[in-house]
């Protein structure tokens, strides 16, 4: 295990409207505001998303299992933003519910707001973590 200690910087509150793209806009905020390290929370509705719900088998490199929301869902979750090279990379895990059905996973593609979604981004100062490609896992991982 490796860790760093930092402190809270700026706090950004964002409201996403119907059909706004979520992950891309979070990255856009981080780039525009030069937020190099952050944690964020989301709450609201998602119209669409492609999420990873775990690996097919317990092996490395993992083969992801994909699921699509395909319709509106309530969502709440937590994520981080760290940079890979010149771009901020967003990592978000959430719970997505519709009626009595709940999906939990890592949202990676086609994240679109249904009606409204709120984000609270908390900048972390004094943290110099980055994301780097890890050839063993085939994934982009956090490096401290």
Backbone as a printed PyTorch tensor [residue, N CA C, xyz], in Angstrom:
tensor([[[  0.8340,  -1.1760,   0.0000],
         [  0.0000,   0.0000,   0.0000],
         [  0.8810,   1.2420,   0.0000]],

        [[  0.4420,   2.2310,  -0.7600],
         [  1.1000,   3.5320,  -0.7910],
         [  0.0390,   4.5880,  -0.5610]],

        [[  0.4290,   5.6890,   0.0900],
         [ -0.5330,   6.7640,   0.2700],
         [  0.1630,   8.1000,   0.4020]],

        [[ -0.6260,   9.1550,   0.1990],
         [ -0.1750,  10.5260,   0.3550],
         [ -1.2030,  11.2710,   1.1960]],

        [[ -0.7770,  12.3330,   1.8350],
         [ -1.6860,  13.1530,   2.6280],
         [ -1.7260,  14.5410,   2.0170]],

        [[ -2.9240,  15.0240,   1.7940],
         [ -3.1130,  16.3570,   1.2470],
         [ -4.1480,  17.1020,   2.0570]],

        [[ -4.7000,  18.1320,   1.4410],
         [ -5.7590,  18.8890,   2.0930],
         [ -6.7890,  19.3080,   1.0570]],

        [[ -7.9320,  19.7200,   1.5440],
         [ -9.0260,  20.1310,   0.6710],
         [ -8.7220,  21.4690,   0.0270]],

        [[ -8.9610,  21.5280,  -1.2780],
         [ -8.8230,  22.7800,  -2.0150],
         [-10.1910,  23.3520,  -2.3240]],

        [[-10.4030,  23.7420,  -3.5620],
         [-11.6850,  24.3180,  -3.9760],
         [-12.7720,  23.2450,  -3.9850]],

        [[-14.0060,  23.6980,  -3.8750],
         [-15.1690,  22.8160,  -4.0020],
         [-16.0090,  23.3510,  -5.1530]],

        [[-16.3300,  22.4750,  -6.0960],
         [-17.1180,  22.8580,  -7.2670],
         [-18.4550,  22.1300,  -7.1960]],

        [[-19.5350,  22.8550,  -7.3870],
         [-20.8670,  22.2650,  -7.4830],
         [-21.3380,  22.4760,  -8.9150]],

        [[-21.7570,  21.3800,  -9.5650],
         [-22.2020,  21.4570, -10.9580],
         [-23.5820,  20.8260, -11.0900]],

        [[-24.3920,  21.4080, -11.9500],
         [-25.7090,  20.8690, -12.2580],
         [-25.7190,  20.4900, -13.7290]],

        [[-26.0340,  19.2350, -13.9930],
         [-26.1350,  18.7380, -15.3580],
         [-27.6130,  18.6990, -15.7470]],

        [[-27.9180,  19.1910, -16.9380],
         [-29.2840,  19.1740, -17.4400],
         [-29.5590,  17.9320, -18.2600]],

        [[-30.8030,  17.7670, -18.6540],
         [-31.2400,  16.6030, -19.4180],
         [-30.3810,  16.4020, -20.6660]],

        [[-29.9060,  15.1980, -20.8390],
         [-29.0870,  14.7410, -21.9760],
         [-27.6490,  15.2550, -21.9550]],

        [[-27.2280,  15.9700, -20.9050],
         [-25.8180,  16.3610, -20.7880],
         [-24.9570,  15.1160, -20.5900]],

        [[-23.7850,  15.0930, -21.2010],
         [-22.8300,  13.9970, -21.0330],
         [-22.0900,  14.2260, -19.7190]],

        [[-22.0140,  13.2120, -18.8840],
         [-21.5390,  13.4010, -17.5150],
         [-20.0300,  13.2740, -17.3800]],

        [[-19.4580,  12.1260, -17.6950],
         [-18.0220,  11.9160, -17.4720],
         [-17.1770,  12.9050, -18.2600]],

        [[-17.5460,  13.1540, -19.4980],
         [-16.8090,  14.1110, -20.3200],
         [-16.8600,  15.5240, -19.7610]],

        [[-18.0150,  15.9160, -19.2330],
         [-18.1380,  17.2510, -18.6610],
         [-17.3970,  17.3800, -17.3350]],

        [[-17.3330,  16.3040, -16.5460],
         [-16.5080,  16.3350, -15.3350],
         [-15.0390,  16.5390, -15.7050]],

        [[-14.5780,  15.8390, -16.7370],
         [-13.1990,  16.0110, -17.2040],
         [-12.9850,  17.4320, -17.7340]],

        [[-13.9840,  17.9760, -18.4100],
         [-13.8900,  19.3390, -18.9370],
         [-13.7490,  20.3580, -17.8030]],

        [[-14.5270,  20.1880, -16.7310],
         [-14.4040,  21.0820, -15.5680],
         [-12.9910,  20.9860, -14.9900]],

        [[-12.5040,  19.7450, -14.8170],
         [-11.1580,  19.5520, -14.2440],
         [-10.0950,  20.2070, -15.1180]],

        [[-10.2350,  20.0870, -16.4250],
         [ -9.2500,  20.6790, -17.3350],
         [ -9.3440,  22.2050, -17.3080]],

        [[-10.5550,  22.7270, -17.4050],
         [-10.7510,  24.1770, -17.4300],
         [-10.2630,  24.8320, -16.1370]],

        [[-10.4940,  24.1780, -15.0080],
         [-10.1310,  24.7340, -13.7060],
         [ -8.7640,  24.2510, -13.2090]],

        [[ -8.0770,  23.4430, -14.0280],
         [ -6.7840,  22.8670, -13.6680],
         [ -6.8400,  22.1490, -12.3070]],

        [[ -7.8500,  21.3190, -12.1620],
         [ -7.9820,  20.4920, -10.9610],
         [ -7.2090,  19.2020, -11.2390]],

        [[ -6.0880,  19.0090, -10.5610],
         [ -5.1740,  17.8960, -10.8280],
         [ -5.5260,  16.6350, -10.0410]],

        [[ -6.2230,  16.7970,  -8.9270],
         [ -6.6240,  15.6580,  -8.0920],
         [ -7.9300,  16.0350,  -7.4080]],

        [[ -8.9260,  15.1350,  -7.4770],
         [-10.2160,  15.4450,  -6.8700],
         [-10.9860,  14.1730,  -6.5740]],

        [[-11.9160,  14.3170,  -5.6470],
         [-12.9380,  13.3100,  -5.3870],
         [-14.2670,  13.9750,  -5.7110]],

        [[-15.2370,  13.1820,  -6.1580],
         [-16.5370,  13.7800,  -6.4580],
         [-17.6690,  12.8160,  -6.1250]],

        [[-18.8310,  13.4100,  -5.9080],
         [-20.0620,  12.6750,  -5.6560],
         [-21.0660,  13.0540,  -6.7310]],

        [[-21.8840,  12.0910,  -7.1490],
         [-22.9720,  12.3560,  -8.0760],
         [-24.2840,  11.8960,  -7.4580]],

        [[-25.3450,  12.6330,  -7.7380],
         [-26.6870,  12.2270,  -7.3290],
         [-27.6780,  12.8010,  -8.3390]],

        [[-28.6280,  11.9610,  -8.7650],
         [-29.6230,  12.4310,  -9.7200],
         [-30.0690,  11.3160, -10.6320]],

        [[-30.3020,  11.6800, -11.8890],
         [-30.8130,  10.7150, -12.8560],
         [-29.8940,  10.5510, -14.0420]],

        [[-29.7990,   9.3050, -14.5210],
         [-29.0380,   9.0180, -15.7460],
         [-29.9760,   8.3610, -16.7470]],

        [[-29.9150,   8.8560, -17.9670],
         [-30.7270,   8.3290, -19.0480],
         [-30.0510,   7.1060, -19.6820]],

        [[-28.7460,   7.1700, -19.7380],
         [-27.9860,   6.1280, -20.4330],
         [-26.6030,   6.0400, -19.8360]],

        [[-26.0300,   4.8610, -19.8670],
         [-24.6260,   4.6470, -19.4900],
         [-24.2580,   3.2160, -19.8280]],

        [[-22.9800,   3.0410, -20.1290],
         [-22.4160,   1.6790, -20.2340],
         [-21.5210,   1.5150, -19.0230]],

        [[-21.8030,   0.4550, -18.2500],
         [-21.0740,   0.2400, -17.0040],
         [-20.4140,  -1.1340, -17.0040]],

        [[-19.3080,  -1.2200, -16.2740],
         [-18.6250,  -2.4980, -16.0650],
         [-19.0720,  -3.0160, -14.7050]],

        [[-19.5390,  -4.2630, -14.6860],
         [-20.0860,  -4.8600, -13.4610],
         [-19.1770,  -5.9570, -12.9040]],

        [[-17.9170,  -5.8780, -13.2420],
         [-16.9430,  -6.8300, -12.7260],
         [-16.2870,  -7.6150, -13.8440]],

        [[-15.2490,  -8.3750, -13.4930],
         [-14.5840,  -9.2000, -14.5080],
         [-15.3620, -10.4750, -14.7750]],

        [[-15.1880, -11.0250, -15.9760],
         [-15.8230, -12.3160, -16.2910],
         [-15.2720, -13.4180, -15.4040]],

        [[-13.9490, -13.3940, -15.1670],
         [-13.2830, -14.3790, -14.3100],
         [-12.2930, -13.6420, -13.4240]],

        [[-11.9130, -14.2700, -12.3290],
         [-10.9310, -13.6800, -11.4130],
         [ -9.5280, -13.9220, -11.9580]],

        [[ -9.1710, -13.1710, -13.0000],
         [ -7.8550, -13.3280, -13.6090],
         [ -7.3430, -11.9700, -14.0650]],

        [[ -6.0270, -11.9040, -14.2090],
         [ -5.3770, -10.6820, -14.6650],
         [ -4.6440, -10.9840, -15.9620]],

        [[ -4.8790, -10.2240, -17.0320],
         [ -5.7290,  -9.0450, -17.0780],
         [ -7.2150,  -9.4250, -17.0700]],

        [[ -8.0580,  -8.6040, -16.4210],
         [ -9.4810,  -8.9230, -16.3570],
         [-10.1820,  -8.6460, -17.6850]],

        [[-11.1900,  -9.4580, -17.9730],
         [-12.0660,  -9.2160, -19.1190],
         [-13.3600,  -8.6390, -18.5360]],

        [[-13.6730,  -7.3720, -18.8380],
         [-14.8250,  -6.7370, -18.1960],
         [-16.1600,  -7.2810, -18.6990]],

        [[-17.1340,  -7.3250, -17.7820],
         [-18.5230,  -7.6000, -18.1320],
         [-19.2300,  -6.2540, -18.2690]],

        [[-19.8100,  -5.9900, -19.4320],
         [-20.4720,  -4.7160, -19.7020],
         [-21.9860,  -4.8570, -19.5640]],

        [[-22.6200,  -3.8070, -19.0810],
         [-24.0700,  -3.7080, -19.0520],
         [-24.4440,  -2.2920, -19.4860]],

        [[-25.6060,  -2.1660, -20.1100],
         [-26.1200,  -0.8550, -20.5020],
         [-27.3440,  -0.5340, -19.6570]],

        [[-27.4610,   0.7170, -19.2410],
         [-28.6660,   1.0970, -18.5160],
         [-29.8720,   1.0410, -19.4500]],

        [[-29.7560,   1.6560, -20.6240],
         [-30.7970,   1.5390, -21.6390],
         [-32.0620,   2.3440, -21.3880]],

        [[-32.2020,   2.9200, -20.2040],
         [-33.3440,   3.7680, -19.8790],
         [-33.0040,   4.5530, -18.6120]],

        [[-33.8870,   5.4440, -18.2060],
         [-33.6030,   6.2830, -17.0480],
         [-33.4390,   5.4600, -15.7740]],

        [[-32.4850,   5.8710, -14.9400],
         [-32.2110,   5.2670, -13.6310],
         [-31.8700,   6.3750, -12.6430]],

        [[-32.1810,   6.1360, -11.3830],
         [-31.6560,   6.9780, -10.3180],
         [-30.2010,   6.5660, -10.1240]],

        [[-29.3460,   7.5130,  -9.7470],
         [-27.9230,   7.1980,  -9.5620],
         [-27.3530,   7.9510,  -8.3730]],

        [[-26.4900,   7.2820,  -7.6610],
         [-25.6670,   7.9260,  -6.6530],
         [-24.3330,   7.2100,  -6.6460]],

        [[-23.2670,   7.9350,  -6.3820],
         [-21.9660,   7.2810,  -6.3670],
         [-20.8350,   8.2380,  -6.0970]],

        [[-19.6480,   7.6690,  -6.1840],
         [-18.4160,   8.3550,  -5.8200],
         [-17.3740,   8.1240,  -6.9040]],

        [[-16.5320,   9.1190,  -7.1220],
         [-15.4810,   8.9620,  -8.1080],
         [-14.2600,   9.8010,  -7.7940]],

        [[-13.2370,   9.6220,  -8.6350],
         [-12.0100,  10.3950,  -8.5040],
         [-11.5990,  10.9420,  -9.8660]],

        [[-10.7980,  11.9860,  -9.8160],
         [-10.2210,  12.5780, -11.0220],
         [ -8.7260,  12.7490, -10.7710]],

        [[ -7.9150,  12.1090, -11.6120],
         [ -6.4610,  12.2880, -11.6310],
         [ -6.0510,  12.3460, -13.0890]],

        [[ -4.9350,  12.9410, -13.3700],
         [ -4.5280,  13.1570, -14.7540],
         [ -3.6680,  12.0190, -15.2800]],

        [[ -3.8350,  11.7530, -16.5670],
         [ -2.9540,  10.8550, -17.3170],
         [ -2.3800,  11.6990, -18.4460]],

        [[ -1.1040,  12.0180, -18.3400],
         [ -0.4960,  12.9140, -19.3240],
         [ -1.1360,  14.2890, -19.2590]],

        [[ -1.6610,  14.7420, -20.4020],
         [ -2.2500,  16.0790, -20.4930],
         [ -3.7590,  16.0990, -20.2990]],

        [[ -4.3420,  14.9780, -19.8890],
         [ -5.8030,  14.9000, -19.7830],
         [ -6.2570,  14.3780, -18.4240]],

        [[ -7.3220,  14.9670, -17.8770],
         [ -7.9000,  14.4180, -16.6510],
         [ -8.6610,  13.1280, -16.9620]],

        [[ -8.5230,  12.1320, -16.0970],
         [ -9.2220,  10.8590, -16.2470],
         [-10.1880,  10.6890, -15.0870]],

        [[-11.4320,  10.4150, -15.4100],
         [-12.5010,  10.2920, -14.4260],
         [-12.7790,   8.8120, -14.1730]],

        [[-12.8650,   8.4420, -12.8960],
         [-13.1710,   7.0650, -12.4840],
         [-14.3790,   7.1360, -11.5540]],

        [[-15.4980,   6.5320, -11.9540],
         [-16.7480,   6.6450, -11.2010],
         [-17.4050,   5.2880, -10.9910]],

        [[-17.7240,   4.9850,  -9.7320],
         [-18.5040,   3.8000,  -9.3900],
         [-19.8110,   4.2660,  -8.7620]],

        [[-20.9020,   3.6580,  -9.1910],
         [-22.1880,   4.0890,  -8.6790],
         [-23.1920,   2.9670,  -8.5950]],

        [[-24.2980,   3.2850,  -7.9500],
         [-25.4660,   2.4050,  -7.8910],
         [-26.5320,   3.0390,  -8.7710]],

        [[-27.1200,   2.2290,  -9.6410],
         [-28.0770,   2.6890, -10.6370],
         [-29.3700,   1.9080, -10.4260]],

        [[-30.4560,   2.5950, -10.0940],
         [-31.6920,   1.8950,  -9.7720],
         [-32.8650,   2.3310, -10.6150]],

        [[-33.7340,   1.3480, -10.9390],
         [-34.9800,   1.6060, -11.6740],
         [-36.0070,   0.6170, -11.1360]],

        [[-37.0500,   1.1130, -10.4940],
         [-38.0380,   0.2180,  -9.8930],
         [-37.3760,  -0.6380,  -8.8230]],

        [[-37.5480,  -1.9400,  -8.9420],
         [-36.9420,  -2.8600,  -7.9720],
         [-35.5970,  -3.4030,  -8.4390]],

        [[-35.0780,  -2.9130,  -9.5530],
         [-33.8130,  -3.4150, -10.0880],
         [-32.6890,  -2.4340,  -9.8090]],

        [[-31.5760,  -2.9650,  -9.3290],
         [-30.4020,  -2.1360,  -9.0330],
         [-29.1820,  -2.7470,  -9.7020]],

        [[-28.3950,  -1.8900, -10.3340],
         [-27.1070,  -2.2890, -10.8970],
         [-26.0350,  -1.4750, -10.1860]],

        [[-24.9030,  -2.0870,  -9.9480],
         [-23.7670,  -1.3860,  -9.3460],
         [-22.5760,  -1.6200, -10.2540]],

        [[-21.8490,  -0.5650, -10.5750],
         [-20.7020,  -0.7580, -11.4440],
         [-19.9440,   0.5170, -11.7120]],

        [[-18.9740,   0.3770, -12.6040],
         [-18.0790,   1.4580, -13.0010],
         [-18.5740,   2.0310, -14.3300]],

        [[-19.0760,   3.2660, -14.3040],
         [-19.5600,   3.9140, -15.5260],
         [-18.3690,   4.3340, -16.3740]],

        [[-18.3510,   3.8760, -17.6290],
         [-17.2020,   4.1720, -18.4920],
         [-17.5670,   4.8380, -19.8000]],

        [[-18.7630,   4.6260, -20.2970],
         [-19.1040,   5.1540, -21.6210],
         [-20.5410,   5.6610, -21.6520]],

        [[-20.7830,   6.5940, -22.5640],
         [-22.1280,   7.0540, -22.8950],
         [-22.9490,   7.4510, -21.6790]],

        [[-22.3690,   8.2250, -20.7860],
         [-23.0770,   8.6500, -19.5770],
         [-23.8870,   9.9040, -19.8800]],

        [[-25.1920,   9.7820, -19.7920],
         [-26.0730,  10.8730, -20.1690],
         [-27.0930,  11.1270, -19.0580]],

        [[-27.2840,  12.3950, -18.7380],
         [-28.2090,  12.7960, -17.6800],
         [-29.6590,  12.5770, -18.0900]],

        [[-30.4700,  12.1350, -17.1280],
         [-31.9220,  12.1700, -17.2630],
         [-32.4400,  13.2610, -16.3370]],

        [[-33.0740,  14.2530, -16.8910],
         [-33.6620,  15.3870, -16.2000],
         [-32.6230,  16.2470, -15.4990]],

        [[-32.0380,  15.7740, -14.3840],
         [-31.0550,  16.5810, -13.6630],
         [-30.1150,  15.6690, -12.8860]],

        [[-28.8790,  16.0910, -12.7810],
         [-27.8840,  15.3730, -11.9870],
         [-26.9760,  16.4140, -11.3580]],

        [[-26.6450,  16.2120, -10.0910],
         [-25.7840,  17.1400,  -9.3800],
         [-24.4410,  16.4920,  -9.0930]],

        [[-23.3840,  17.2880,  -9.1840],
         [-22.0380,  16.8180,  -8.8700],
         [-21.4100,  17.7690,  -7.8620]],

        [[-20.7150,  17.1960,  -6.8850],
         [-19.9110,  17.9710,  -5.9510],
         [-18.4780,  17.4650,  -6.1100]],

        [[-17.6010,  18.3320,  -6.5790],
         [-16.1970,  17.9920,  -6.8310],
         [-15.3610,  18.6460,  -5.7380]],

        [[-14.5520,  17.8430,  -5.0640],
         [-13.7060,  18.3440,  -3.9760],
         [-12.2470,  18.1960,  -4.3990]],

        [[-11.6110,  19.3220,  -4.6560],
         [-10.2120,  19.3210,  -5.0740],
         [ -9.3140,  18.9030,  -3.9070]],

        [[ -8.2820,  18.1290,  -4.2210],
         [ -7.2940,  17.7280,  -3.2200],
         [ -5.9710,  18.4040,  -3.5540]],

        [[ -5.4340,  19.1600,  -2.6010],
         [ -4.1510,  19.8230,  -2.7900],
         [ -3.0560,  19.0220,  -2.0910]],

        [[ -1.8520,  19.0560,  -2.6610],
         [ -0.7240,  18.3530,  -2.0650],
         [ -0.6530,  16.8810,  -2.4360]],

        [[ -1.4950,  16.4630,  -3.3600],
         [ -1.4900,  15.0820,  -3.8530],
         [ -0.9220,  15.1200,  -5.2670]],

        [[  0.1160,  14.3270,  -5.5340],
         [  0.7000,  14.3380,  -6.8810],
         [  0.5110,  12.9870,  -7.5740]],

        [[ -0.6080,  12.3410,  -7.3290],
         [ -0.9370,  11.0700,  -7.9750],
         [ -1.2990,  11.3000,  -9.4370]],

        [[ -1.0420,  10.2900, -10.2580],
         [ -1.3940,  10.3240, -11.6800],
         [ -1.9380,   8.9590, -12.0780]],

        [[ -2.5250,   8.9100, -13.2560],
         [ -2.9550,   7.6260, -13.8160],
         [ -1.9440,   7.2120, -14.8820]],

        [[ -1.5690,   5.9190, -14.8370],
         [ -0.6340,   5.3800, -15.8290],
         [ -1.1280,   4.0180, -16.2880]],

        [[ -0.8300,   3.7070, -17.5440],
         [ -1.1940,   2.4000, -18.0760],
         [ -0.3410,   1.3280, -17.4170]],

        [[ -0.9860,   0.2590, -16.9590],
         [ -0.3180,  -0.8790, -16.3330],
         [ -0.3980,  -2.0670, -17.2940]],

        [[  0.7200,  -2.4660, -17.9070],
         [  0.6760,  -3.5430, -18.9010],
         [  0.1990,  -4.8830, -18.3300]],

        [[  0.4800,  -5.1670, -17.0670],
         [  0.0820,  -6.4510, -16.4750],
         [ -1.4420,  -6.5990, -16.4080]],

        [[ -2.1270,  -5.5140, -16.0160],
         [ -3.5860,  -5.5800, -15.8850],
         [ -4.2980,  -5.1210, -17.1450]],

        [[ -3.5810,  -4.3930, -18.0160],
         [ -4.2110,  -3.8360, -19.2040],
         [ -5.0970,  -2.6460, -18.8790]],

        [[ -4.9300,  -2.0810, -17.6800],
         [ -5.7850,  -0.9830, -17.2320],
         [ -4.9450,   0.2540, -16.9120]],

        [[ -5.6110,   1.3990, -16.8850],
         [ -4.9740,   2.6340, -16.4540],
         [ -5.2160,   2.7600, -14.9650]],

        [[ -4.1460,   2.7190, -14.1690],
         [ -4.2600,   2.6550, -12.7140],
         [ -3.6510,   3.8810, -12.0540]],

        [[ -4.0470,   4.1080, -10.8190],
         [ -3.5210,   5.2050, -10.0270],
         [ -2.0900,   4.9120,  -9.6070]],

        [[ -1.2070,   5.9010,  -9.7560],
         [  0.1740,   5.7600,  -9.3300],
         [  0.4910,   6.8860,  -8.3470]],

        [[  0.9840,   6.5010,  -7.1710],
         [  1.3680,   7.4860,  -6.1540],
         [  2.8700,   7.6320,  -6.1160]]])
